[in-house]
Amino acid sequence: MSYQHTNLRGFHIATCEMQHVESVSAGFFIPIGSRFEEAAINGSAHFAEHMIFKGTKTRNALDLAIEIEGSGGAVNAFTTEDQTCLETRGPAEFFPHFLEVMSDMLWNSTFPYEEVEREREVIAEEIVMYQENPSDHLHDLLSLILWPDHPLGRPITGSEASILGINAESLRAFTQQCYSIQGLTLAVAGKITHQEVLELADQLLPKESLPSLPYQPYLKAPFTGSIPFIHDRRDNEQTHLAIAFHTSGRHSEQRHVLRMLSLLLGETMSSRLFQELREKRGLCYSITSDFSLYEDTGTFEIHAGLDSDRLEESFNSIADVLNDVIKNGFQAEELAQAKRFASGQARIGLETAHAHMSWLGDSLTSFGTIVDPDKAREILESVTLEQTHALAKTTFQLENLAISSIGPHTQKGIEALINGFKLE
């Protein structure tokens, strides 16, 4: 297997040749997501992603589905804060056909009025579904409190109000401006050659790339002394809790240390939070940590589904774990075990053509170059106890903190618990 990369008219063409497999996975990664939207049309990137499945100049929605599925393939799309992706996988011999259909979807969609109106109702139901699911809604609430008055704080799906302002004309304008910009990546992995992909890309991609769009940078407001939080009171048996800390963005040299910090604290069954809150105290079924990195900012997050009757004990236990890490750091064997886990999962995670395709697309969209997986693992292996301890001390501070929760407690009750949340 080998990675290859060519810049074609401002577009990235990247491949991983895997002649031992029988399939191909391909993805178009467009470096445009919800953070590039104006508030009045929040949800445009997600709406457009839905609509490219609804018909082109020569194919209707059923035609598109049959063209892919009838050739043994599957097609999917997703939208994040900073990218939109259209991807497919299927038998290698049909790759040229898959790529032609995907190109047709991206650059020849017609956005018929009646389909836009019908899909608006579908997206409205999707928004309600997320709102009714506590774990999904908790994420939106956390974003709102982390990034107030900023595009990162708005839901990727948009709101029921904002999607009313999106129409066929605005979607056409959005895709014409965004779907051909510099930095767009075509990533392909499987039983293909780089030259084959390059020749097809030359035929199918736009003849010129457009300038990249600017985005609104995030500047964290000064800490005023009170922890920002948001609570949605519901008659749930559980309390869903998210505790987040602001971090630097994806280009920080600390991102690999942050990865180890998350593993040590809450990503595995042997991690500190899981052992303390679930195994020792029985306070929850689920508790985990994670992190998200954007171009200019990021977050370290702790998520938990907790026994509502023991919420104060849970808050105190989380604070105890964090304070112990701030004061004493981790043990050498903990770090060694986390490194073995990270390395093993990274290697397992790149066993498929789809995984290599995603790695290529994410690397080029995020960094403009292909990150070597072996070098990434080597950097993780080089993380020290001193680095994890130093990052914990600078990250786990009250001025970085934001909290969201969903459960049966009153606003005042949650506020009292948060006011008692102390970090050394």
Residue pairs with C-beta under 8 A, 6 or more apart in sequence:
1 16
1 17
1 18
1 356
2 16
2 17
3 14
3 15
3 16
3 360
3 370
3 372
4 14
4 15
4 17
4 194
5 12
5 13
5 14
5 15
5 364
5 369
5 370
6 12
6 13
6 14
6 194
6 198
7 13
8 198
8 201
8 202
8 205
9 205
9 206
9 207
9 208
9 209
10 182
10 183
10 184
10 208
10 209
11 182
11 183
11 184
11 185
11 186
11 201
11 205
11 209
12 183
12 184
12 185
12 186
12 187
12 364
12 368
13 185
13 186
13 194
13 197
13 198
13 201
14 185
14 186
14 187
14 188
14 360
14 361
14 363
14 364
14 370
15 187
15 188
15 189
15 192
15 193
15 194
15 197
15 360
16 188
16 189
16 190
16 353
16 356
16 357
16 360
17 192
17 193
17 194
18 189
18 190
18 191
18 353
18 356
19 191
21 92
21 190
21 191
21 353
22 91
22 92
22 191
23 89
23 90
23 91
23 92
23 190
23 191
23 353
24 89
24 90
24 91
24 92
24 95
24 98
24 188
24 189
24 190
24 191
24 192
24 353
25 87
25 88
25 89
25 188
25 189
25 190
25 352
25 353
25 354
25 356
25 357
25 358
26 87
26 88
26 89
26 95
26 98
26 99
26 102
26 186
26 187
26 188
26 189
26 357
27 85
27 86
27 87
27 88
27 185
27 186
27 187
27 188
27 357
27 358
27 361
28 85
28 86
28 87
28 102
28 106
28 184
28 185
28 186
29 83
29 84
29 85
29 184
29 185
29 186
29 187
29 361
29 362
29 364
29 365
30 83
30 84
30 85
30 86
30 178
30 179
30 181
30 184
31 82
31 83
31 181
31 183
31 184
31 185
31 212
31 365
32 45
32 82
32 83
32 84
32 178
32 179
32 181
32 213
33 45
33 79
33 80
33 81
33 82
33 83
33 84
33 156
34 42
34 43
34 45
34 46
34 79
34 80
34 81
34 151
34 154
34 155
34 156
35 81
35 82
35 151
35 152
35 215
35 216
35 294
36 45
36 82
36 151
36 178
36 213
36 215
37 43
37 44
37 45
37 151
37 154
39 151
39 154
39 162
40 162
40 165
41 158
41 162
41 165
41 166
41 170
41 174
42 151
42 154
42 155
42 158
42 159
42 162
43 123
43 155
43 156
43 157
43 158
43 159
43 162
43 163
43 166
44 158
44 166
44 170
44 171
44 174
45 79
45 84
45 156
45 174
45 178
46 79
46 123
46 156
46 157
46 158
47 119
47 120
47 123
47 158
47 163
47 166
47 171
48 84
48 171
48 174
48 175
48 178
49 77
49 78
49 79
49 84
49 86
50 77
50 119
50 122
50 123
51 109
51 111
51 115
51 116
51 119
51 171
52 77
52 86
52 105
52 106
52 109
52 175
53 61
53 64
53 65
53 75
53 77
53 105
54 61
54 109
54 111
54 112
54 115
54 119
55 61
55 63
55 64
55 109
55 110
55 112
55 115
56 64
56 104
56 105
56 108
56 109
56 110
57 108
57 110
58 104
58 108
59 67
59 101
59 104
61 115
64 75
64 101
64 104
64 105
65 75
67 97
67 101
68 74
68 75
68 88
68 90
68 98
68 101
71 90
71 91
71 94
71 97
71 98
72 90
72 91
72 94
73 88
73 89
73 90
73 91
73 94
73 98
74 88
74 89
74 90
75 86
75 87
75 88
75 98
75 101
75 102
76 86
76 87
76 88
77 84
77 85
77 86
77 87
78 84
78 85
79 85
79 156
80 156
81 151
81 152
81 156
81 294
82 215
82 294
82 295
82 365
83 365
84 178
85 361
86 102
86 105
86 106
87 354
87 357
87 358
88 98
88 101
88 102
89 190
89 353
89 354
90 98
92 190
92 191
92 192
95 188
95 190
95 192
95 196
96 200
99 200
99 201
99 204
100 200
100 204
103 204
103 205
106 175
106 179
107 179
107 180
107 206
109 175
111 168
111 171
111 172
112 168
113 167
113 168
116 166
116 167
116 168
116 171
120 163
120 164
120 166
123 157
123 158
123 163
124 160
124 163
126 157
127 155
127 157
127 158
127 159
127 160
127 163
128 160
129 136
130 136
130 137
130 140
130 155
130 157
131 137
131 140
134 234
134 236
134 238
134 240
134 406
135 240
135 303
135 305
137 232
137 406
138 240
138 241
138 242
138 303
138 404
138 405
138 406
139 242
140 155
141 230
141 232
141 242
141 404
141 406
142 230
142 242
142 244
142 301
142 402
142 404
143 152
143 153
143 154
143 155
144 153
144 154
144 230
144 404
145 153
145 228
145 229
145 230
145 402
145 403
145 404
146 152
146 153
146 228
146 244
146 246
146 299
146 402
147 153
147 218
148 221
148 228
150 216
150 218
151 215
151 216
152 218
152 294
152 297
154 162
157 163
158 166
177 210
177 213
178 213
180 206
180 208
180 209
180 210
181 209
181 210
181 211
181 212
181 213
182 209
182 210
182 211
182 212
183 212
183 364
183 365
183 368
184 205
184 209
185 360
185 361
185 364
185 365
186 197
186 201
186 205
187 357
187 358
187 360
187 361
187 364
188 197
188 357
188 360
189 353
189 354
189 355
189 356
189 357
189 360
190 353
190 357
215 295
217 296
218 294
218 296
218 297
220 246
220 297
223 398
223 399
227 398
227 401
227 402
227 403
227 418
227 419
227 421
228 401
228 402
228 403
229 402
229 403
229 404
229 405
229 414
229 415
229 418
230 403
230 404
230 405
231 404
231 405
231 406
231 407
231 409
231 411
231 414
231 415
232 404
232 405
232 406
233 407
233 408
233 409
233 410
233 411
234 406
234 407
234 408
235 408
236 308
236 406
236 407
236 408
237 308
237 408
238 305
238 306
238 307
238 308
238 407
239 305
239 306
239 307
239 308
239 311
239 405
239 406
239 407
239 408
239 409
240 303
240 304
240 305
240 306
240 405
240 406
240 407
241 302
241 303
241 304
241 305
241 306
241 311
241 314
241 403
241 404
241 405
241 407
242 301
242 302
242 303
242 403
242 404
242 405
243 301
243 302
243 318
243 401
243 403
244 299
244 300
244 301
244 302
244 401
244 402
244 403
244 404
245 299
245 300
245 301
245 395
245 396
245 397
245 400
245 401
245 402
246 297
246 298
246 299
246 400
246 402
247 254
247 258
247 291
247 293
247 297
247 298
247 299
247 300
247 395
247 400
248 254
248 255
248 297
248 298
249 293
249 294
249 295
249 296
249 297
249 298
250 293
250 294
250 295
250 298
250 366
250 367
251 295
251 367
252 258
252 293
252 298
254 391
255 293
255 298
256 376
256 379
256 380
256 383
257 383
257 387
257 388
257 391
258 291
258 293
258 298
258 300
258 391
258 395
259 291
259 342
259 380
260 335
260 338
260 339
260 342
260 380
260 383
260 387
260 388
261 300
261 388
261 391
261 392
261 395
262 289
262 290
262 291
262 300
263 271
263 338
263 341
263 342
264 271
264 272
264 325
264 330
264 334
264 335
264 338
264 388
265 271
265 272
265 273
265 289
265 302
265 321
265 325
266 272
266 273
266 274
266 287
266 288
266 289
266 290
266 302
267 288
267 289
267 290
268 274
268 338
268 341
269 275
270 337
271 289
272 321
272 324
272 325
273 287
273 288
273 289
273 302
273 304
273 318
273 321
274 287
274 288
276 317
276 320
276 321
277 283
277 284
277 287
277 304
277 314
277 317
277 318
277 321
278 284
278 285
278 286
278 287
281 313
281 317
283 306
283 307
283 310
283 313
283 314
283 317
284 304
284 305
284 306
284 307
284 314
285 305
286 303
286 304
286 305
287 302
287 303
287 304
287 305
288 302
288 303
288 304
289 300
289 301
289 302
289 303
290 300
290 301
290 303
291 298
291 299
291 300
291 301
292 298
292 299
292 301
300 395
302 318
304 314
304 318
306 314
307 314
308 407
308 408
308 409
311 407
311 409
311 417
312 417
312 420
315 417
315 418
315 420
315 421
316 420
319 421
319 422
319 423
322 392
322 396
322 423
323 422
323 423
323 424
325 389
325 392
325 396
326 392
326 393
326 396
326 423
326 424
327 424
329 385
329 386
329 388
329 389
329 392
330 385
330 388
330 389
332 385
335 383
335 384
335 385
335 388
339 380
339 381
339 383
342 377
342 380
343 377
343 380
343 381
346 373
346 376
346 377
346 380
347 377
349 355
350 356
350 359
350 373
359 371
359 373
360 370
363 369
363 370
363 371
364 370
396 423
397 423
398 421
398 423
401 421
401 423
403 418
403 421
405 414
409 417
